[in-house]
Amino acid sequence: MYSIKFSDKALRFFEKLDKNIQDRIGSVLERIKIRPQDFIEKLVGEQGYKLRAGDYRLFSDIIENQLLIFIIEINHRKNAYKK
């Protein structure tokens, strides 16, 4: 089973969200702990993966040798892909 770790930026964003949105994201993260490859998509043209949790996108990296899912960034979908 994979463990999940948040970057400082992702954790600050997560803590500012409403409790019901936090719960939804938490349940999605619990579901992907066993086989994350079944739930996440590889980013096109970039390193990393994306995961949908309602209206939010979680950008992550998977470190296979440590069984770790590292959440790099969380954004609302309307802001997620703007650079």
SEKOLPA-360684 format. One record per atom (N, C-alpha, C): x negated, y, z; residue in one letter; atom name. Coordinates in Angstrom, 2 decimals. Atoms other than C-alpha are relative to their C-alpha. Layout:
BEGIN
<r <X Y Z> "a" "CA">;
...
//
This chain:
BEGIN
<r <-0.85 -1.18 0.00> "m" "N">;
<r <0.00 0.00 0.00> "m" "CA">;
<r <-0.90 1.24 0.00> "m" "C">;
<r <0.75 -1.25 0.12> "y" "N">;
<r <-1.27 3.46 -0.92> "y" "CA">;
<r <0.34 0.93 1.15> "y" "C">;
<r <-0.27 -1.07 -0.95> "s" "N">;
<r <-1.61 6.30 1.54> "s" "CA">;
<r <0.12 1.30 -0.78> "s" "C">;
<r <-0.23 -1.27 0.67> "i" "N">;
<r <-0.66 9.88 0.70> "i" "CA">;
<r <-0.67 1.10 0.79> "i" "C">;
<r <0.67 -1.14 -0.63> "k" "N">;
<r <-2.71 12.97 1.39> "k" "CA">;
<r <0.32 1.24 -0.82> "k" "C">;
<r <-0.31 -1.27 0.65> "f" "N">;
<r <-1.83 16.59 0.60> "f" "CA">;
<r <-1.21 0.92 0.00> "f" "C">;
<r <0.97 -1.09 -0.03> "s" "N">;
<r <-4.18 19.37 -0.45> "s" "CA">;
<r <0.56 1.09 0.92> "s" "C">;
<r <-0.47 -1.09 -0.87> "d" "N">;
<r <-3.99 22.48 1.76> "d" "CA">;
<r <1.08 0.81 -0.69> "d" "C">;
<r <-0.97 -0.79 0.78> "k" "N">;
<r <-2.13 24.36 -0.99> "k" "CA">;
<r <1.34 -0.72 -0.08> "k" "C">;
<r <-1.23 0.77 0.11> "a" "N">;
<r <0.42 21.58 -1.48> "a" "CA">;
<r <0.71 -0.09 1.35> "a" "C">;
<r <-0.59 0.11 -1.33> "l" "N">;
<r <0.97 21.20 2.26> "l" "CA">;
<r <0.67 1.32 0.41> "l" "C">;
<r <-0.59 -1.30 -0.32> "r" "N">;
<r <1.59 24.95 2.72> "r" "CA">;
<r <1.32 0.19 -0.76> "r" "C">;
<r <-1.21 -0.13 0.80> "f" "N">;
<r <4.14 24.92 -0.13> "f" "CA">;
<r <1.09 -0.92 0.54> "f" "C">;
<r <-0.95 0.99 -0.51> "f" "N">;
<r <5.81 21.77 1.24> "f" "CA">;
<r <0.64 0.48 1.30> "f" "C">;
<r <-0.51 -0.45 -1.30> "e" "N">;
<r <6.17 23.25 4.73> "e" "CA">;
<r <0.95 1.19 -0.12> "e" "C">;
<r <-0.88 -1.15 0.20> "k" "N">;
<r <7.92 26.36 3.33> "k" "CA">;
<r <1.35 -0.39 -0.59> "k" "C">;
<r <-1.23 0.45 0.62> "l" "N">;
<r <10.63 24.31 1.62> "l" "CA">;
<r <1.08 -0.28 1.04> "l" "C">;
<r <-1.11 0.37 -0.87> "d" "N">;
<r <14.08 23.71 3.11> "d" "CA">;
<r <-0.13 -1.45 0.44> "d" "C">;
<r <0.10 1.34 -0.58> "k" "N">;
<r <14.42 20.62 5.26> "k" "CA">;
<r <0.57 -1.08 -0.93> "k" "C">;
<r <-0.58 1.02 0.88> "n" "N">;
<r <16.69 18.80 2.78> "n" "CA">;
<r <-0.88 -0.27 -1.22> "n" "C">;
<r <0.93 0.21 1.12> "i" "N">;
<r <14.18 19.34 -0.05> "i" "CA">;
<r <-1.22 -0.77 0.48> "i" "C">;
<r <1.12 0.75 -0.58> "q" "N">;
<r <11.36 18.13 2.20> "q" "CA">;
<r <0.36 -1.48 0.14> "q" "C">;
<r <-0.45 1.39 -0.16> "d" "N">;
<r <13.39 15.00 2.95> "d" "CA">;
<r <0.04 -0.72 -1.35> "d" "C">;
<r <-0.08 0.62 1.33> "r" "N">;
<r <13.99 14.36 -0.75> "r" "CA">;
<r <-1.39 -0.33 -0.53> "r" "C">;
<r <1.38 0.24 0.44> "i" "N">;
<r <10.30 14.74 -1.60> "i" "CA">;
<r <-0.62 -1.12 0.81> "i" "C">;
<r <0.52 1.05 -0.87> "g" "N">;
<r <9.41 12.55 1.38> "g" "CA">;
<r <0.50 -1.37 -0.40> "g" "C">;
<r <-0.53 1.30 0.41> "s" "N">;
<r <11.71 9.77 0.21> "s" "CA">;
<r <-0.60 -0.45 -1.33> "s" "C">;
<r <0.65 0.34 1.27> "v" "N">;
<r <10.22 9.91 -3.30> "v" "CA">;
<r <-1.43 -0.49 0.26> "v" "C">;
<r <1.37 0.42 -0.31> "l" "N">;
<r <6.71 9.68 -1.83> "l" "CA">;
<r <-0.04 -1.36 0.68> "l" "C">;
<r <-0.06 1.33 -0.63> "e" "N">;
<r <7.70 6.70 0.32> "e" "CA">;
<r <0.21 -1.09 -1.05> "e" "C">;
<r <-0.31 0.98 1.04> "r" "N">;
<r <9.03 4.92 -2.76> "r" "CA">;
<r <-1.21 -0.31 -0.86> "r" "C">;
<r <1.12 0.24 0.91> "i" "N">;
<r <5.82 5.35 -4.77> "i" "CA">;
<r <-1.22 -0.61 0.69> "i" "C">;
<r <1.16 0.53 -0.73> "k" "N">;
<r <3.47 4.06 -2.04> "k" "CA">;
<r <-0.41 -1.41 -0.44> "k" "C">;
<r <0.32 1.39 0.32> "i" "N">;
<r <3.69 0.46 -3.23> "i" "CA">;
<r <-0.60 -0.13 -1.40> "i" "C">;
<r <0.51 0.05 1.37> "r" "N">;
<r <3.26 0.85 -7.01> "r" "CA">;
<r <0.17 1.37 -0.66> "r" "C">;
<r <-0.19 -1.36 0.54> "p" "N">;
<r <2.71 4.51 -7.96> "p" "CA">;
<r <0.02 0.05 -1.52> "p" "C">;
<r <0.04 -0.01 1.46> "q" "N">;
<r <2.04 3.66 -11.61> "q" "CA">;
<r <1.38 -0.18 -0.62> "q" "C">;
<r <-1.36 0.19 0.52> "d" "N">;
<r <5.71 2.73 -12.02> "d" "CA">;
<r <0.83 1.29 0.03> "d" "C">;
<r <-0.81 -1.19 -0.21> "f" "N">;
<r <6.91 6.21 -11.01> "f" "CA">;
<r <-0.62 1.29 -0.51> "f" "C">;
<r <0.66 -1.24 0.40> "i" "N">;
<r <4.34 8.74 -12.15> "i" "CA">;
<r <-0.37 -0.04 -1.47> "i" "C">;
<r <0.37 -0.13 1.41> "e" "N">;
<r <3.41 10.02 -15.59> "e" "CA">;
<r <-1.36 0.67 -0.09> "e" "C">;
<r <1.29 -0.62 0.28> "k" "N">;
<r <-0.05 10.84 -16.89> "k" "CA">;
<r <0.24 1.35 -0.65> "k" "C">;
<r <-0.11 -1.32 0.61> "l" "N">;
<r <-0.45 14.52 -17.73> "l" "CA">;
<r <-0.63 -0.04 -1.40> "l" "C">;
<r <0.51 -0.05 1.37> "v" "N">;
<r <-0.98 15.20 -21.43> "v" "CA">;
<r <-1.04 1.10 -0.10> "v" "C">;
<r <1.05 -0.99 0.20> "g" "N">;
<r <-4.26 16.94 -22.16> "g" "CA">;
<r <-0.71 0.45 1.26> "g" "C">;
<r <0.62 -0.36 -1.27> "e" "N">;
<r <-5.26 17.17 -18.49> "e" "CA">;
<r <-0.21 -1.25 0.84> "e" "C">;
<r <0.17 1.10 -0.95> "q" "N">;
<r <-6.49 14.96 -15.70> "q" "CA">;
<r <1.13 0.04 1.00> "q" "C">;
<r <-1.00 0.06 -1.05> "g" "N">;
<r <-4.00 13.80 -13.13> "g" "CA">;
<r <1.33 -0.52 -0.48> "g" "C">;
<r <-1.32 0.57 0.22> "y" "N">;
<r <-0.40 12.74 -12.90> "y" "CA">;
<r <1.05 0.96 0.50> "y" "C">;
<r <-1.13 -0.78 -0.51> "k" "N">;
<r <3.02 14.29 -12.36> "k" "CA">;
<r <1.07 -0.94 0.48> "k" "C">;
<r <-1.08 0.77 -0.58> "l" "N">;
<r <5.90 13.06 -10.32> "l" "CA">;
<r <1.19 0.93 0.17> "l" "C">;
<r <-1.22 -0.78 -0.12> "r" "N">;
<r <9.47 14.32 -10.44> "r" "CA">;
<r <0.69 -0.31 1.33> "r" "C">;
<r <-0.78 0.15 -1.23> "a" "N">;
<r <11.33 14.91 -7.18> "a" "CA">;
<r <1.09 1.06 -0.04> "a" "C">;
<r <-1.07 -0.98 0.17> "g" "N">;
<r <14.59 16.62 -8.05> "g" "CA">;
<r <-0.46 1.12 -0.90> "g" "C">;
<r <0.42 -1.17 0.78> "d" "N">;
<r <13.83 20.14 -9.25> "d" "CA">;
<r <-1.47 0.34 0.23> "d" "C">;
<r <1.39 -0.27 -0.31> "y" "N">;
<r <10.24 19.91 -8.02> "y" "CA">;
<r <-0.92 -1.00 -0.70> "y" "C">;
<r <1.01 0.85 0.63> "r" "N">;
<r <7.10 18.53 -9.66> "r" "CA">;
<r <-1.19 -0.06 0.94> "r" "C">;
<r <1.17 0.22 -0.83> "l" "N">;
<r <4.25 17.03 -7.70> "l" "CA">;
<r <-1.12 -0.43 -0.92> "l" "C">;
<r <1.17 0.33 0.81> "f" "N">;
<r <0.88 17.02 -9.42> "f" "CA">;
<r <-1.00 -0.70 0.92> "f" "C">;
<r <0.81 0.83 -0.88> "s" "N">;
<r <-1.41 14.35 -8.08> "s" "CA">;
<r <-1.14 -0.67 -0.74> "s" "C">;
<r <1.07 0.83 0.51> "d" "N">;
<r <-4.45 12.20 -8.55> "d" "CA">;
<r <0.07 -1.31 0.77> "d" "C">;
<r <0.00 1.30 -0.67> "i" "N">;
<r <-4.70 8.50 -7.77> "i" "CA">;
<r <-1.44 -0.47 0.10> "i" "C">;
<r <1.35 0.51 -0.24> "i" "N">;
<r <-7.91 7.22 -6.22> "i" "CA">;
<r <0.15 -1.49 0.31> "i" "C">;
<r <-0.27 1.44 -0.09> "e" "N">;
<r <-7.68 3.48 -6.85> "e" "CA">;
<r <-0.86 -0.70 1.05> "e" "C">;
<r <0.88 0.74 -0.91> "n" "N">;
<r <-10.71 2.34 -4.85> "n" "CA">;
<r <0.27 0.29 1.47> "n" "C">;
<r <-0.38 -0.33 -1.38> "q" "N">;
<r <-9.33 4.04 -1.71> "q" "CA">;
<r <1.49 -0.20 0.25> "q" "C">;
<r <-1.45 0.12 -0.09> "l" "N">;
<r <-5.63 3.29 -2.40> "l" "CA">;
<r <0.61 1.28 0.55> "l" "C">;
<r <-0.41 -1.32 -0.46> "l" "N">;
<r <-4.94 7.01 -2.06> "l" "CA">;
<r <0.71 0.75 -1.12> "l" "C">;
<r <-0.69 -0.91 0.90> "i" "N">;
<r <-2.41 9.28 -3.75> "i" "CA">;
<r <-0.23 1.39 0.58> "i" "C">;
<r <0.35 -1.34 -0.47> "f" "N">;
<r <-3.72 12.84 -3.44> "f" "CA">;
<r <0.90 1.01 -0.70> "f" "C">;
<r <-0.92 -0.99 0.54> "i" "N">;
<r <-1.02 15.49 -3.92> "i" "CA">;
<r <-0.75 1.33 -0.08> "i" "C">;
<r <0.78 -1.20 0.23> "i" "N">;
<r <-2.78 18.48 -5.46> "i" "CA">;
<r <0.86 1.25 0.08> "i" "C">;
<r <-0.84 -1.19 0.09> "e" "N">;
<r <0.11 20.85 -6.07> "e" "CA">;
<r <1.47 -0.41 -0.08> "e" "C">;
<r <-1.45 0.18 0.09> "i" "N">;
<r <3.89 21.10 -5.67> "i" "CA">;
<r <0.57 1.32 -0.53> "i" "C">;
<r <-0.62 -1.19 0.57> "n" "N">;
<r <5.96 23.52 -7.76> "n" "CA">;
<r <1.44 -0.30 -0.40> "n" "C">;
<r <-1.33 0.13 0.58> "h" "N">;
<r <9.53 24.14 -8.77> "h" "CA">;
<r <-0.18 -0.21 -1.49> "h" "C">;
<r <0.18 0.36 1.40> "r" "N">;
<r <10.04 22.82 -12.29> "r" "CA">;
<r <-0.05 1.20 -0.93> "r" "C">;
<r <0.02 -1.17 0.87> "k" "N">;
<r <10.64 26.29 -13.74> "k" "CA">;
<r <-1.37 0.70 0.01> "k" "C">;
<r <1.33 -0.60 -0.11> "n" "N">;
<r <7.15 27.36 -12.59> "n" "CA">;
<r <-1.13 -1.01 -0.17> "n" "C">;
<r <1.01 1.05 -0.07> "a" "N">;
<r <5.34 24.04 -12.79> "a" "CA">;
<r <-0.98 0.00 -1.16> "a" "C">;
<r <0.86 0.16 1.17> "y" "N">;
<r <3.95 24.22 -16.30> "y" "CA">;
<r <-0.54 1.32 -0.53> "y" "C">;
<r <0.52 -1.30 0.42> "k" "N">;
<r <3.13 27.92 -16.56> "k" "CA">;
<r <-1.42 0.15 0.48> "k" "C">;
<r <1.42 -0.20 -0.36> "k" "N">;
<r <-0.57 28.67 -16.59> "k" "CA">;
<r <-0.44 1.39 -0.40> "k" "C">;
//
